[in-house]
Structures are given as structure tokens and as C-alpha cells.
């Protein structure tokens, strides 16, 4: 009997548990669970997607997780896909679906700039990018920026009203530099809808942050 998504999850978790543990808390098991749960929401409005391909890509897309500032960051998804092929084959995953899983993993990455040509790859890409938005997206933004040594915000102009944006120096700038453009880049209609909803939360946070950063009436 072929495996279903229900019984593949524990197998995928076992694969992850057997890998060297990464201390990056923004790409942990909870992240993979959220991406999978979001992908399930997207699949509900995208009939025809192969659940077995989507769940495998959701859980194994970050097998090779390089820091955002690593010079080979753009190669991480390709390396994850290659490793996923080997590990899935060893676990008895259907050989006929390995190419589709590998493509979905390769195409999920923003830095890799690979066009997702299958419905499954589009769903995985949207689901992963949606985790960068909303309240959890805000938390992940500052967690990752802290690991990279970035400051919270520009000391005098947090909203970049009179300067160029620079998210390599100021964490808050990343909202406009990258996150604000994600909804329009979603591949599925449901992904775009969720993206705009979550971006509203992020932009409201940005405004509230700036008010607390420099409250009215502060003495110079």
C-alpha cells in the first residue's frame, strides 16, 4: 500500500532528527510544521496538488541551512534537494516523485531565484514565504537579524524617511526591503490573500515600533 501524507510525517521527522542539529531557532521543527500546515491550507484551494510531494518538500526544504550572509547561501536549496533525494530514497519514498520533491525544494528559496514550474513547488514556495509574514514572521526577522549582528533600527530615522534603506545594518528596514514585496510574488491566489493579511500586521508593527523608538516629546 502506498504511503499517505499522514504516515509520511513521522518518517520525515525521523529523517530530520537523524541529521546534525542546527541551532537556528527560526528553521526548527516548528517552522517545518507551520510550513506544512500552511501548505495544507493552500492545497485546499488548489485541487490536483500531490500531497505526498508537498509534505516531503515542506519538511526537508532546509536540510542544508546556510546563514543569510553566507557567500553560498543561494546554493543551499540545491544542496538540500540533493540530500533529500538520498534520504528519501533510503526511507522508501516513491522514486517516481523524487524529481518533483527536489524541484519544490530547490525553488522554495528566495535567493536561489528558481522558477517553480509545478503546482506543488508553487505551494511550497508560498507556504515558506508566508512564514516570513505575520507575528511569527516579525519574531523570525529579529531573531535572524540578531544572529547576524544587525541593529534593531536606525537611531534617528527608523522609517527611512530621509535615508536609503539598509537591511544589512538595520533589522526594521527588512520589512520594506523584502517582506513588503512578498504578497505580490505569491504563486497561488490563497497565498496572495494570506500574504496581504499578514503583511498588514507587519506594517502596523513597523509603525508602532517607530512611535516607541522615538516617542513624541522626547528630549534631545
PyMOL commands that place a pseudoatom at each C-alpha (Angstrom):
pseudoatom trace, name=CA, resn=UNK, resi=1, chain=A, elem=C, hetatm=0, pos=[0.000, 0.000, 0.000]
pseudoatom trace, name=CA, resn=UNK, resi=2, chain=A, elem=C, hetatm=0, pos=[1.451, 3.430, -0.901]
pseudoatom trace, name=CA, resn=UNK, resi=3, chain=A, elem=C, hetatm=0, pos=[2.275, 5.782, 1.942]
pseudoatom trace, name=CA, resn=UNK, resi=4, chain=A, elem=C, hetatm=0, pos=[-0.022, 8.739, 2.576]
pseudoatom trace, name=CA, resn=UNK, resi=5, chain=A, elem=C, hetatm=0, pos=[0.827, 12.178, 3.932]
pseudoatom trace, name=CA, resn=UNK, resi=6, chain=A, elem=C, hetatm=0, pos=[-0.463, 11.043, 7.310]
pseudoatom trace, name=CA, resn=UNK, resi=7, chain=A, elem=C, hetatm=0, pos=[2.108, 8.321, 7.771]
pseudoatom trace, name=CA, resn=UNK, resi=8, chain=A, elem=C, hetatm=0, pos=[4.931, 10.163, 5.977]
pseudoatom trace, name=CA, resn=UNK, resi=9, chain=A, elem=C, hetatm=0, pos=[5.148, 12.928, 8.589]
pseudoatom trace, name=CA, resn=UNK, resi=10, chain=A, elem=C, hetatm=0, pos=[6.708, 10.726, 11.321]
pseudoatom trace, name=CA, resn=UNK, resi=11, chain=A, elem=C, hetatm=0, pos=[9.102, 9.301, 8.735]
pseudoatom trace, name=CA, resn=UNK, resi=12, chain=A, elem=C, hetatm=0, pos=[10.127, 12.802, 7.686]
pseudoatom trace, name=CA, resn=UNK, resi=13, chain=A, elem=C, hetatm=0, pos=[10.565, 13.866, 11.298]
pseudoatom trace, name=CA, resn=UNK, resi=14, chain=A, elem=C, hetatm=0, pos=[12.788, 10.836, 11.839]
pseudoatom trace, name=CA, resn=UNK, resi=15, chain=A, elem=C, hetatm=0, pos=[14.891, 11.887, 8.845]
pseudoatom trace, name=CA, resn=UNK, resi=16, chain=A, elem=C, hetatm=0, pos=[15.286, 15.363, 10.326]
pseudoatom trace, name=CA, resn=UNK, resi=17, chain=A, elem=C, hetatm=0, pos=[16.106, 14.023, 13.777]
pseudoatom trace, name=CA, resn=UNK, resi=18, chain=A, elem=C, hetatm=0, pos=[18.931, 11.934, 12.305]
pseudoatom trace, name=CA, resn=UNK, resi=19, chain=A, elem=C, hetatm=0, pos=[20.638, 14.992, 10.769]
pseudoatom trace, name=CA, resn=UNK, resi=20, chain=A, elem=C, hetatm=0, pos=[23.211, 17.177, 12.564]
pseudoatom trace, name=CA, resn=UNK, resi=21, chain=A, elem=C, hetatm=0, pos=[21.239, 19.549, 14.753]
pseudoatom trace, name=CA, resn=UNK, resi=22, chain=A, elem=C, hetatm=0, pos=[21.140, 23.189, 13.679]
pseudoatom trace, name=CA, resn=UNK, resi=23, chain=A, elem=C, hetatm=0, pos=[20.955, 25.836, 16.401]
pseudoatom trace, name=CA, resn=UNK, resi=24, chain=A, elem=C, hetatm=0, pos=[18.922, 28.167, 14.178]
pseudoatom trace, name=CA, resn=UNK, resi=25, chain=A, elem=C, hetatm=0, pos=[15.620, 28.505, 16.014]
pseudoatom trace, name=CA, resn=UNK, resi=26, chain=A, elem=C, hetatm=0, pos=[13.954, 30.169, 13.020]
pseudoatom trace, name=CA, resn=UNK, resi=27, chain=A, elem=C, hetatm=0, pos=[14.338, 26.979, 10.958]
pseudoatom trace, name=CA, resn=UNK, resi=28, chain=A, elem=C, hetatm=0, pos=[13.386, 24.356, 13.518]
pseudoatom trace, name=CA, resn=UNK, resi=29, chain=A, elem=C, hetatm=0, pos=[10.716, 21.649, 13.607]
pseudoatom trace, name=CA, resn=UNK, resi=30, chain=A, elem=C, hetatm=0, pos=[8.086, 24.257, 14.429]
pseudoatom trace, name=CA, resn=UNK, resi=31, chain=A, elem=C, hetatm=0, pos=[8.951, 26.093, 11.228]
pseudoatom trace, name=CA, resn=UNK, resi=32, chain=A, elem=C, hetatm=0, pos=[8.536, 22.921, 9.182]
pseudoatom trace, name=CA, resn=UNK, resi=33, chain=A, elem=C, hetatm=0, pos=[5.224, 22.153, 10.891]
pseudoatom trace, name=CA, resn=UNK, resi=34, chain=A, elem=C, hetatm=0, pos=[3.967, 25.672, 10.159]
pseudoatom trace, name=CA, resn=UNK, resi=35, chain=A, elem=C, hetatm=0, pos=[5.028, 25.478, 6.529]
pseudoatom trace, name=CA, resn=UNK, resi=36, chain=A, elem=C, hetatm=0, pos=[3.247, 22.136, 6.168]
pseudoatom trace, name=CA, resn=UNK, resi=37, chain=A, elem=C, hetatm=0, pos=[0.089, 23.400, 7.884]
pseudoatom trace, name=CA, resn=UNK, resi=38, chain=A, elem=C, hetatm=0, pos=[0.048, 26.480, 5.656]
pseudoatom trace, name=CA, resn=UNK, resi=39, chain=A, elem=C, hetatm=0, pos=[0.628, 24.317, 2.589]
pseudoatom trace, name=CA, resn=UNK, resi=40, chain=A, elem=C, hetatm=0, pos=[-2.407, 22.262, 3.572]
pseudoatom trace, name=CA, resn=UNK, resi=41, chain=A, elem=C, hetatm=0, pos=[-4.485, 25.446, 3.616]
pseudoatom trace, name=CA, resn=UNK, resi=42, chain=A, elem=C, hetatm=0, pos=[-3.215, 26.370, 0.159]
pseudoatom trace, name=CA, resn=UNK, resi=43, chain=A, elem=C, hetatm=0, pos=[-3.873, 22.874, -1.203]
pseudoatom trace, name=CA, resn=UNK, resi=44, chain=A, elem=C, hetatm=0, pos=[-7.489, 23.140, -0.100]
pseudoatom trace, name=CA, resn=UNK, resi=45, chain=A, elem=C, hetatm=0, pos=[-7.926, 25.815, -2.785]
pseudoatom trace, name=CA, resn=UNK, resi=46, chain=A, elem=C, hetatm=0, pos=[-5.587, 24.218, -5.333]
pseudoatom trace, name=CA, resn=UNK, resi=47, chain=A, elem=C, hetatm=0, pos=[-7.034, 20.829, -6.259]
pseudoatom trace, name=CA, resn=UNK, resi=48, chain=A, elem=C, hetatm=0, pos=[-4.710, 18.443, -8.007]
pseudoatom trace, name=CA, resn=UNK, resi=49, chain=A, elem=C, hetatm=0, pos=[-1.601, 19.005, -5.901]
pseudoatom trace, name=CA, resn=UNK, resi=50, chain=A, elem=C, hetatm=0, pos=[0.177, 15.813, -4.839]
pseudoatom trace, name=CA, resn=UNK, resi=51, chain=A, elem=C, hetatm=0, pos=[0.135, 15.780, -1.042]
pseudoatom trace, name=CA, resn=UNK, resi=52, chain=A, elem=C, hetatm=0, pos=[2.979, 13.296, -0.840]
pseudoatom trace, name=CA, resn=UNK, resi=53, chain=A, elem=C, hetatm=0, pos=[5.273, 15.614, -2.808]
pseudoatom trace, name=CA, resn=UNK, resi=54, chain=A, elem=C, hetatm=0, pos=[4.253, 18.712, -0.862]
pseudoatom trace, name=CA, resn=UNK, resi=55, chain=A, elem=C, hetatm=0, pos=[4.744, 17.236, 2.603]
pseudoatom trace, name=CA, resn=UNK, resi=56, chain=A, elem=C, hetatm=0, pos=[8.188, 15.861, 1.760]
pseudoatom trace, name=CA, resn=UNK, resi=57, chain=A, elem=C, hetatm=0, pos=[9.330, 19.233, 0.403]
pseudoatom trace, name=CA, resn=UNK, resi=58, chain=A, elem=C, hetatm=0, pos=[7.846, 21.127, 3.351]
pseudoatom trace, name=CA, resn=UNK, resi=59, chain=A, elem=C, hetatm=0, pos=[9.778, 19.115, 5.901]
pseudoatom trace, name=CA, resn=UNK, resi=60, chain=A, elem=C, hetatm=0, pos=[13.066, 18.728, 4.023]
pseudoatom trace, name=CA, resn=UNK, resi=61, chain=A, elem=C, hetatm=0, pos=[13.434, 22.102, 2.302]
pseudoatom trace, name=CA, resn=UNK, resi=62, chain=A, elem=C, hetatm=0, pos=[16.039, 23.362, 4.778]
pseudoatom trace, name=CA, resn=UNK, resi=63, chain=A, elem=C, hetatm=0, pos=[18.182, 20.246, 5.191]
pseudoatom trace, name=CA, resn=UNK, resi=64, chain=A, elem=C, hetatm=0, pos=[21.157, 22.441, 4.293]
pseudoatom trace, name=CA, resn=UNK, resi=65, chain=A, elem=C, hetatm=0, pos=[20.616, 25.740, 6.090]
pseudoatom trace, name=CA, resn=UNK, resi=66, chain=A, elem=C, hetatm=0, pos=[23.278, 28.363, 5.429]
pseudoatom trace, name=CA, resn=UNK, resi=67, chain=A, elem=C, hetatm=0, pos=[23.229, 31.778, 7.177]
pseudoatom trace, name=CA, resn=UNK, resi=68, chain=A, elem=C, hetatm=0, pos=[21.641, 34.645, 5.246]
pseudoatom trace, name=CA, resn=UNK, resi=69, chain=A, elem=C, hetatm=0, pos=[25.060, 36.292, 4.814]
pseudoatom trace, name=CA, resn=UNK, resi=70, chain=A, elem=C, hetatm=0, pos=[26.886, 33.139, 3.719]
pseudoatom trace, name=CA, resn=UNK, resi=71, chain=A, elem=C, hetatm=0, pos=[28.523, 33.544, 0.292]
pseudoatom trace, name=CA, resn=UNK, resi=72, chain=A, elem=C, hetatm=0, pos=[26.957, 30.275, -0.893]
pseudoatom trace, name=CA, resn=UNK, resi=73, chain=A, elem=C, hetatm=0, pos=[23.507, 30.935, 0.531]
pseudoatom trace, name=CA, resn=UNK, resi=74, chain=A, elem=C, hetatm=0, pos=[21.999, 30.806, -2.974]
pseudoatom trace, name=CA, resn=UNK, resi=75, chain=A, elem=C, hetatm=0, pos=[23.143, 27.179, -3.283]
pseudoatom trace, name=CA, resn=UNK, resi=76, chain=A, elem=C, hetatm=0, pos=[21.543, 25.948, -0.047]
pseudoatom trace, name=CA, resn=UNK, resi=77, chain=A, elem=C, hetatm=0, pos=[18.247, 24.834, -1.598]
pseudoatom trace, name=CA, resn=UNK, resi=78, chain=A, elem=C, hetatm=0, pos=[20.023, 22.868, -4.329]
pseudoatom trace, name=CA, resn=UNK, resi=79, chain=A, elem=C, hetatm=0, pos=[22.121, 21.115, -1.711]
pseudoatom trace, name=CA, resn=UNK, resi=80, chain=A, elem=C, hetatm=0, pos=[19.012, 20.429, 0.356]
pseudoatom trace, name=CA, resn=UNK, resi=81, chain=A, elem=C, hetatm=0, pos=[17.332, 18.919, -2.691]
pseudoatom trace, name=CA, resn=UNK, resi=82, chain=A, elem=C, hetatm=0, pos=[20.298, 16.652, -3.423]
pseudoatom trace, name=CA, resn=UNK, resi=83, chain=A, elem=C, hetatm=0, pos=[20.443, 15.427, 0.165]
pseudoatom trace, name=CA, resn=UNK, resi=84, chain=A, elem=C, hetatm=0, pos=[16.669, 14.971, 0.276]
pseudoatom trace, name=CA, resn=UNK, resi=85, chain=A, elem=C, hetatm=0, pos=[16.845, 12.683, -2.753]
pseudoatom trace, name=CA, resn=UNK, resi=86, chain=A, elem=C, hetatm=0, pos=[19.271, 10.374, -0.966]
pseudoatom trace, name=CA, resn=UNK, resi=87, chain=A, elem=C, hetatm=0, pos=[17.485, 10.355, 2.370]
pseudoatom trace, name=CA, resn=UNK, resi=88, chain=A, elem=C, hetatm=0, pos=[14.027, 9.857, 0.872]
pseudoatom trace, name=CA, resn=UNK, resi=89, chain=A, elem=C, hetatm=0, pos=[15.246, 7.009, -1.323]
pseudoatom trace, name=CA, resn=UNK, resi=90, chain=A, elem=C, hetatm=0, pos=[16.734, 5.334, 1.742]
pseudoatom trace, name=CA, resn=UNK, resi=91, chain=A, elem=C, hetatm=0, pos=[13.395, 5.751, 3.536]
pseudoatom trace, name=CA, resn=UNK, resi=92, chain=A, elem=C, hetatm=0, pos=[11.471, 4.053, 0.739]
pseudoatom trace, name=CA, resn=UNK, resi=93, chain=A, elem=C, hetatm=0, pos=[9.879, 7.154, -0.727]
pseudoatom trace, name=CA, resn=UNK, resi=94, chain=A, elem=C, hetatm=0, pos=[8.360, 6.644, -4.222]
pseudoatom trace, name=CA, resn=UNK, resi=95, chain=A, elem=C, hetatm=0, pos=[11.207, 7.002, -6.701]
pseudoatom trace, name=CA, resn=UNK, resi=96, chain=A, elem=C, hetatm=0, pos=[8.899, 8.455, -9.354]
pseudoatom trace, name=CA, resn=UNK, resi=97, chain=A, elem=C, hetatm=0, pos=[8.255, 11.502, -7.171]
pseudoatom trace, name=CA, resn=UNK, resi=98, chain=A, elem=C, hetatm=0, pos=[11.841, 12.350, -6.184]
pseudoatom trace, name=CA, resn=UNK, resi=99, chain=A, elem=C, hetatm=0, pos=[12.341, 14.769, -9.089]
pseudoatom trace, name=CA, resn=UNK, resi=100, chain=A, elem=C, hetatm=0, pos=[9.205, 16.691, -8.130]
pseudoatom trace, name=CA, resn=UNK, resi=101, chain=A, elem=C, hetatm=0, pos=[10.238, 16.900, -4.473]
pseudoatom trace, name=CA, resn=UNK, resi=102, chain=A, elem=C, hetatm=0, pos=[13.725, 18.065, -5.441]
pseudoatom trace, name=CA, resn=UNK, resi=103, chain=A, elem=C, hetatm=0, pos=[12.308, 20.792, -7.684]
pseudoatom trace, name=CA, resn=UNK, resi=104, chain=A, elem=C, hetatm=0, pos=[9.955, 22.025, -4.969]
pseudoatom trace, name=CA, resn=UNK, resi=105, chain=A, elem=C, hetatm=0, pos=[12.862, 22.201, -2.517]
pseudoatom trace, name=CA, resn=UNK, resi=106, chain=A, elem=C, hetatm=0, pos=[15.160, 23.979, -4.981]
pseudoatom trace, name=CA, resn=UNK, resi=107, chain=A, elem=C, hetatm=0, pos=[12.502, 26.520, -5.969]
pseudoatom trace, name=CA, resn=UNK, resi=108, chain=A, elem=C, hetatm=0, pos=[11.386, 27.435, -2.441]
pseudoatom trace, name=CA, resn=UNK, resi=109, chain=A, elem=C, hetatm=0, pos=[14.427, 29.626, -1.856]
pseudoatom trace, name=CA, resn=UNK, resi=110, chain=A, elem=C, hetatm=0, pos=[14.242, 33.367, -2.469]
pseudoatom trace, name=CA, resn=UNK, resi=111, chain=A, elem=C, hetatm=0, pos=[17.998, 33.650, -3.032]
pseudoatom trace, name=CA, resn=UNK, resi=112, chain=A, elem=C, hetatm=0, pos=[18.148, 30.707, -5.461]
pseudoatom trace, name=CA, resn=UNK, resi=113, chain=A, elem=C, hetatm=0, pos=[15.773, 32.544, -7.845]
pseudoatom trace, name=CA, resn=UNK, resi=114, chain=A, elem=C, hetatm=0, pos=[14.416, 29.332, -9.391]
pseudoatom trace, name=CA, resn=UNK, resi=115, chain=A, elem=C, hetatm=0, pos=[11.000, 29.486, -11.049]
pseudoatom trace, name=CA, resn=UNK, resi=116, chain=A, elem=C, hetatm=0, pos=[8.565, 26.955, -9.530]
pseudoatom trace, name=CA, resn=UNK, resi=117, chain=A, elem=C, hetatm=0, pos=[7.055, 25.204, -12.544]
pseudoatom trace, name=CA, resn=UNK, resi=118, chain=A, elem=C, hetatm=0, pos=[4.818, 22.703, -10.758]
pseudoatom trace, name=CA, resn=UNK, resi=119, chain=A, elem=C, hetatm=0, pos=[1.779, 23.324, -8.589]
pseudoatom trace, name=CA, resn=UNK, resi=120, chain=A, elem=C, hetatm=0, pos=[3.478, 21.529, -5.690]
pseudoatom trace, name=CA, resn=UNK, resi=121, chain=A, elem=C, hetatm=0, pos=[6.557, 23.750, -5.942]
pseudoatom trace, name=CA, resn=UNK, resi=122, chain=A, elem=C, hetatm=0, pos=[4.379, 26.873, -6.039]
pseudoatom trace, name=CA, resn=UNK, resi=123, chain=A, elem=C, hetatm=0, pos=[2.524, 25.771, -2.912]
pseudoatom trace, name=CA, resn=UNK, resi=124, chain=A, elem=C, hetatm=0, pos=[5.734, 25.006, -1.008]
pseudoatom trace, name=CA, resn=UNK, resi=125, chain=A, elem=C, hetatm=0, pos=[7.281, 28.317, -2.038]
pseudoatom trace, name=CA, resn=UNK, resi=126, chain=A, elem=C, hetatm=0, pos=[4.191, 30.260, -0.934]
pseudoatom trace, name=CA, resn=UNK, resi=127, chain=A, elem=C, hetatm=0, pos=[3.912, 28.369, 2.345]
pseudoatom trace, name=CA, resn=UNK, resi=128, chain=A, elem=C, hetatm=0, pos=[7.554, 29.001, 3.233]
pseudoatom trace, name=CA, resn=UNK, resi=129, chain=A, elem=C, hetatm=0, pos=[7.340, 32.696, 2.381]
pseudoatom trace, name=CA, resn=UNK, resi=130, chain=A, elem=C, hetatm=0, pos=[4.140, 33.121, 4.358]
pseudoatom trace, name=CA, resn=UNK, resi=131, chain=A, elem=C, hetatm=0, pos=[6.090, 32.092, 7.459]
pseudoatom trace, name=CA, resn=UNK, resi=132, chain=A, elem=C, hetatm=0, pos=[8.132, 35.274, 6.994]
pseudoatom trace, name=CA, resn=UNK, resi=133, chain=A, elem=C, hetatm=0, pos=[4.979, 37.387, 7.449]
pseudoatom trace, name=CA, resn=UNK, resi=134, chain=A, elem=C, hetatm=0, pos=[2.576, 37.994, 10.333]
pseudoatom trace, name=CA, resn=UNK, resi=135, chain=A, elem=C, hetatm=0, pos=[3.522, 37.927, 14.003]
pseudoatom trace, name=CA, resn=UNK, resi=136, chain=A, elem=C, hetatm=0, pos=[5.787, 34.898, 13.678]
pseudoatom trace, name=CA, resn=UNK, resi=137, chain=A, elem=C, hetatm=0, pos=[7.433, 36.496, 10.686]
pseudoatom trace, name=CA, resn=UNK, resi=138, chain=A, elem=C, hetatm=0, pos=[8.266, 39.545, 12.807]
pseudoatom trace, name=CA, resn=UNK, resi=139, chain=A, elem=C, hetatm=0, pos=[9.769, 37.346, 15.510]
pseudoatom trace, name=CA, resn=UNK, resi=140, chain=A, elem=C, hetatm=0, pos=[11.816, 35.410, 12.960]
pseudoatom trace, name=CA, resn=UNK, resi=141, chain=A, elem=C, hetatm=0, pos=[13.000, 38.643, 11.326]
pseudoatom trace, name=CA, resn=UNK, resi=142, chain=A, elem=C, hetatm=0, pos=[14.523, 39.979, 14.532]
pseudoatom trace, name=CA, resn=UNK, resi=143, chain=A, elem=C, hetatm=0, pos=[15.835, 36.582, 15.613]
pseudoatom trace, name=CA, resn=UNK, resi=144, chain=A, elem=C, hetatm=0, pos=[17.726, 36.135, 12.345]
pseudoatom trace, name=CA, resn=UNK, resi=145, chain=A, elem=C, hetatm=0, pos=[18.899, 39.750, 12.283]
pseudoatom trace, name=CA, resn=UNK, resi=146, chain=A, elem=C, hetatm=0, pos=[20.207, 39.379, 15.829]
pseudoatom trace, name=CA, resn=UNK, resi=147, chain=A, elem=C, hetatm=0, pos=[22.218, 36.316, 14.843]
pseudoatom trace, name=CA, resn=UNK, resi=148, chain=A, elem=C, hetatm=0, pos=[23.721, 38.368, 12.019]
pseudoatom trace, name=CA, resn=UNK, resi=149, chain=A, elem=C, hetatm=0, pos=[24.610, 41.213, 14.370]
pseudoatom trace, name=CA, resn=UNK, resi=150, chain=A, elem=C, hetatm=0, pos=[22.236, 43.776, 12.884]
pseudoatom trace, name=CA, resn=UNK, resi=151, chain=A, elem=C, hetatm=0, pos=[20.920, 46.706, 14.922]
pseudoatom trace, name=CA, resn=UNK, resi=152, chain=A, elem=C, hetatm=0, pos=[17.199, 46.938, 15.653]
pseudoatom trace, name=CA, resn=UNK, resi=153, chain=A, elem=C, hetatm=0, pos=[16.679, 50.153, 13.698]
pseudoatom trace, name=CA, resn=UNK, resi=154, chain=A, elem=C, hetatm=0, pos=[18.397, 53.319, 12.548]
pseudoatom trace, name=CA, resn=UNK, resi=155, chain=A, elem=C, hetatm=0, pos=[18.980, 55.511, 15.633]
pseudoatom trace, name=CA, resn=UNK, resi=156, chain=A, elem=C, hetatm=0, pos=[17.382, 58.649, 14.213]
pseudoatom trace, name=CA, resn=UNK, resi=157, chain=A, elem=C, hetatm=0, pos=[15.288, 57.611, 11.208]
pseudoatom trace, name=CA, resn=UNK, resi=158, chain=A, elem=C, hetatm=0, pos=[13.729, 54.163, 11.794]
pseudoatom trace, name=CA, resn=UNK, resi=159, chain=A, elem=C, hetatm=0, pos=[11.257, 54.515, 8.894]
pseudoatom trace, name=CA, resn=UNK, resi=160, chain=A, elem=C, hetatm=0, pos=[13.949, 55.668, 6.434]
pseudoatom trace, name=CA, resn=UNK, resi=161, chain=A, elem=C, hetatm=0, pos=[12.138, 58.908, 5.644]
pseudoatom trace, name=CA, resn=UNK, resi=162, chain=A, elem=C, hetatm=0, pos=[15.368, 60.726, 4.763]
pseudoatom trace, name=CA, resn=UNK, resi=163, chain=A, elem=C, hetatm=0, pos=[17.875, 57.971, 4.024]
pseudoatom trace, name=CA, resn=UNK, resi=164, chain=A, elem=C, hetatm=0, pos=[18.362, 54.864, 1.915]
pseudoatom trace, name=CA, resn=UNK, resi=165, chain=A, elem=C, hetatm=0, pos=[17.022, 51.595, 3.305]
pseudoatom trace, name=CA, resn=UNK, resi=166, chain=A, elem=C, hetatm=0, pos=[19.714, 49.188, 4.503]
pseudoatom trace, name=CA, resn=UNK, resi=167, chain=A, elem=C, hetatm=0, pos=[18.583, 45.865, 5.923]
pseudoatom trace, name=CA, resn=UNK, resi=168, chain=A, elem=C, hetatm=0, pos=[22.177, 44.658, 6.234]
pseudoatom trace, name=CA, resn=UNK, resi=169, chain=A, elem=C, hetatm=0, pos=[22.537, 47.147, 9.086]
pseudoatom trace, name=CA, resn=UNK, resi=170, chain=A, elem=C, hetatm=0, pos=[19.020, 47.746, 10.453]
pseudoatom trace, name=CA, resn=UNK, resi=171, chain=A, elem=C, hetatm=0, pos=[16.564, 44.943, 11.130]
pseudoatom trace, name=CA, resn=UNK, resi=172, chain=A, elem=C, hetatm=0, pos=[13.438, 47.092, 10.746]
pseudoatom trace, name=CA, resn=UNK, resi=173, chain=A, elem=C, hetatm=0, pos=[14.448, 48.040, 7.200]
pseudoatom trace, name=CA, resn=UNK, resi=174, chain=A, elem=C, hetatm=0, pos=[13.996, 44.416, 6.119]
pseudoatom trace, name=CA, resn=UNK, resi=175, chain=A, elem=C, hetatm=0, pos=[10.232, 44.857, 6.285]
pseudoatom trace, name=CA, resn=UNK, resi=176, chain=A, elem=C, hetatm=0, pos=[10.221, 47.264, 3.350]
pseudoatom trace, name=CA, resn=UNK, resi=177, chain=A, elem=C, hetatm=0, pos=[13.290, 45.885, 1.562]
pseudoatom trace, name=CA, resn=UNK, resi=178, chain=A, elem=C, hetatm=0, pos=[11.922, 42.355, 1.301]
pseudoatom trace, name=CA, resn=UNK, resi=179, chain=A, elem=C, hetatm=0, pos=[8.787, 41.461, 3.238]
pseudoatom trace, name=CA, resn=UNK, resi=180, chain=A, elem=C, hetatm=0, pos=[6.544, 44.138, 1.730]
pseudoatom trace, name=CA, resn=UNK, resi=181, chain=A, elem=C, hetatm=0, pos=[7.069, 42.637, -1.710]
pseudoatom trace, name=CA, resn=UNK, resi=182, chain=A, elem=C, hetatm=0, pos=[6.242, 39.046, -0.806]
pseudoatom trace, name=CA, resn=UNK, resi=183, chain=A, elem=C, hetatm=0, pos=[2.434, 39.066, -1.253]
pseudoatom trace, name=CA, resn=UNK, resi=184, chain=A, elem=C, hetatm=0, pos=[2.693, 40.121, -4.900]
pseudoatom trace, name=CA, resn=UNK, resi=185, chain=A, elem=C, hetatm=0, pos=[5.189, 37.317, -5.507]
pseudoatom trace, name=CA, resn=UNK, resi=186, chain=A, elem=C, hetatm=0, pos=[2.952, 34.564, -4.177]
pseudoatom trace, name=CA, resn=UNK, resi=187, chain=A, elem=C, hetatm=0, pos=[2.117, 31.941, -6.790]
pseudoatom trace, name=CA, resn=UNK, resi=188, chain=A, elem=C, hetatm=0, pos=[-1.326, 30.901, -5.561]
pseudoatom trace, name=CA, resn=UNK, resi=189, chain=A, elem=C, hetatm=0, pos=[-4.424, 33.014, -5.086]
pseudoatom trace, name=CA, resn=UNK, resi=190, chain=A, elem=C, hetatm=0, pos=[-4.805, 31.792, -1.499]
pseudoatom trace, name=CA, resn=UNK, resi=191, chain=A, elem=C, hetatm=0, pos=[-1.156, 32.585, -0.867]
pseudoatom trace, name=CA, resn=UNK, resi=192, chain=A, elem=C, hetatm=0, pos=[-1.581, 36.159, -2.074]
pseudoatom trace, name=CA, resn=UNK, resi=193, chain=A, elem=C, hetatm=0, pos=[-4.654, 36.611, 0.105]
pseudoatom trace, name=CA, resn=UNK, resi=194, chain=A, elem=C, hetatm=0, pos=[-2.916, 35.298, 3.208]
pseudoatom trace, name=CA, resn=UNK, resi=195, chain=A, elem=C, hetatm=0, pos=[0.186, 37.283, 2.322]
pseudoatom trace, name=CA, resn=UNK, resi=196, chain=A, elem=C, hetatm=0, pos=[-1.659, 40.600, 2.239]
pseudoatom trace, name=CA, resn=UNK, resi=197, chain=A, elem=C, hetatm=0, pos=[-3.440, 39.790, 5.502]
pseudoatom trace, name=CA, resn=UNK, resi=198, chain=A, elem=C, hetatm=0, pos=[-0.184, 39.005, 7.267]
pseudoatom trace, name=CA, resn=UNK, resi=199, chain=A, elem=C, hetatm=0, pos=[1.643, 41.965, 5.744]
pseudoatom trace, name=CA, resn=UNK, resi=200, chain=A, elem=C, hetatm=0, pos=[-0.927, 44.303, 7.285]
pseudoatom trace, name=CA, resn=UNK, resi=201, chain=A, elem=C, hetatm=0, pos=[0.152, 43.002, 10.689]
pseudoatom trace, name=CA, resn=UNK, resi=202, chain=A, elem=C, hetatm=0, pos=[3.806, 43.533, 9.841]
pseudoatom trace, name=CA, resn=UNK, resi=203, chain=A, elem=C, hetatm=0, pos=[3.306, 47.087, 8.575]
pseudoatom trace, name=CA, resn=UNK, resi=204, chain=A, elem=C, hetatm=0, pos=[1.219, 48.008, 11.630]
pseudoatom trace, name=CA, resn=UNK, resi=205, chain=A, elem=C, hetatm=0, pos=[4.045, 46.702, 13.805]
pseudoatom trace, name=CA, resn=UNK, resi=206, chain=A, elem=C, hetatm=0, pos=[6.543, 48.839, 11.883]
pseudoatom trace, name=CA, resn=UNK, resi=207, chain=A, elem=C, hetatm=0, pos=[4.549, 51.991, 12.560]
pseudoatom trace, name=CA, resn=UNK, resi=208, chain=A, elem=C, hetatm=0, pos=[4.073, 51.134, 16.233]
pseudoatom trace, name=CA, resn=UNK, resi=209, chain=A, elem=C, hetatm=0, pos=[7.764, 50.313, 16.600]
pseudoatom trace, name=CA, resn=UNK, resi=210, chain=A, elem=C, hetatm=0, pos=[8.776, 53.670, 15.160]
pseudoatom trace, name=CA, resn=UNK, resi=211, chain=A, elem=C, hetatm=0, pos=[6.477, 55.530, 17.571]
pseudoatom trace, name=CA, resn=UNK, resi=212, chain=A, elem=C, hetatm=0, pos=[8.025, 53.788, 20.555]
pseudoatom trace, name=CA, resn=UNK, resi=213, chain=A, elem=C, hetatm=0, pos=[11.527, 54.165, 19.123]
pseudoatom trace, name=CA, resn=UNK, resi=214, chain=A, elem=C, hetatm=0, pos=[11.143, 57.959, 19.021]
pseudoatom trace, name=CA, resn=UNK, resi=215, chain=A, elem=C, hetatm=0, pos=[8.056, 58.928, 21.055]
pseudoatom trace, name=CA, resn=UNK, resi=216, chain=A, elem=C, hetatm=0, pos=[6.681, 62.425, 20.641]
pseudoatom trace, name=CA, resn=UNK, resi=217, chain=A, elem=C, hetatm=0, pos=[8.109, 64.918, 23.037]
pseudoatom trace, name=CA, resn=UNK, resi=218, chain=A, elem=C, hetatm=0, pos=[11.389, 63.125, 23.685]
pseudoatom trace, name=CA, resn=UNK, resi=219, chain=A, elem=C, hetatm=0, pos=[14.157, 65.426, 24.832]
pseudoatom trace, name=CA, resn=UNK, resi=220, chain=A, elem=C, hetatm=0, pos=[17.213, 65.592, 22.547]
for i in range(1, 220): cmd.bond("trace and resi %d" % i, "trace and resi %d" % (i + 1))
show_as sticks, trace
zoom trace
